Amino acid sequence: MIKINEHFLKLQTSYLFSTIARRVNEFQQQHPDTEIIKMGIGDATRALPAACVAAFHAAVDEMAADATFRGYGPEQGYPFLREKIAENDYHGRNVDISPDEIFISDGAKCDTGNFQEILATDIVFAVPDPVYPVYVDTNVMAGRTGSFENGRYQNIVYLECTKKTHFIPDLPETPVDLIYLCFPNNPTGATISKADLAKWVDYARENRALILFDAAYEAFIKDETLPHSIYEIDGAREVAVEFRSFSKTAGFTGTRCAFTVVPKDCNAYDSMGNRQSLHALWNRRHSTKFNGVSYPVQRSAEAIYSHAGKQQVAEIIDYYMKNAALIRREMDALGRDCVGGENSPYIWIDAGGDSWSLFDSLLNNAGVVCTPGAGFGTCGNQYIRLSAFNSYENVQNAMTRIKTALK
Ligand code: PLP
């Protein structure tokens, strides 16, 4: 008899986006003339940078001729892209990461979700609350948690990120082996200073723990004192894996390209307490289960690092950050407590009550869709998330409508 992995039965159906869609549809049916503005989505809206499009076209043309055609590429990614990443994203910031420590993939979602696979199932892991749900659900699937009770899974150490903690997790009170961190954060938009991140690196070194650091939004950092990479912290190479993505940086959400950095001196331990190289394990896992990102996509991603590509990416980021600044300004003016929007495309806003109530109020009275914080964990119950991924005109309209509705 074929049997299922019963850990999947513990997963909570993600009601968040289906409930949002249902409520939006109901509203639209009742108000067919209202143009709804969607401020909840975390998907890029600006076109690919012109340099990426040109490189994409050129690579497709190469694929069209026998002489330049490429079949399977290296599973870890083409050296031309890995070298550009190492040089620009790391050496450019005085961070020591070599090209062969970089694994190109088709998304940070897959990588942040899959990495736990090379770790033991009986480890204790910690996630921030609120959290990007992929970290939690993939560990539930792997059997690292108990059942879901009162809004939380058993056997997870939840690190509460609240106004009191400045939306940065405090070190855990009970020992943990694996820690997920995400800065700039989704959903809160909060950032972490080098000094606060150093506390986590020190914790991991002292406790032989591992940090999975999701830096998918690092390109939105404006404050030059903030770390773009966890490897800007001394000792992080030994205890941290970093995930990056071109999705939000250069509009690759539909094109798909990202990368994971696993330093060669980053170790975990076998049951005898012997050190094992995570680089070697991840290389084995990646090359067994993944056959590389397509050549044209990698050429397109490489163009991000050209002179023109850098300028065009900076323009895209500035565009979203202008949206973010407007949202932040208007929310501040309304007297709403909020975080984010200064070094990230998300603004996390105190709902002044239940997050679904404010969601309904904004939908019904302003025709604006937000994301209720409840979908990201119990600490999100009193918050909503607004996203800067939109046209400036839409954001202006949405702010005018919200001001009228909430005043
Ligand atoms: N990590 C975080 C924190 C995200 O918010 C997202 C996307 O929303 C991802 C990873 C996924 O990125 P990718 O498009 O590279 O899969």
Residues whose N, C-alpha, C, O or C-beta is under 5 A from the ligand:
A	BS01	PLP	G42 D106 G107 A108 K109 C110 Y132 C182 N186 D214 A216 S245 S247 T253 C257 A258
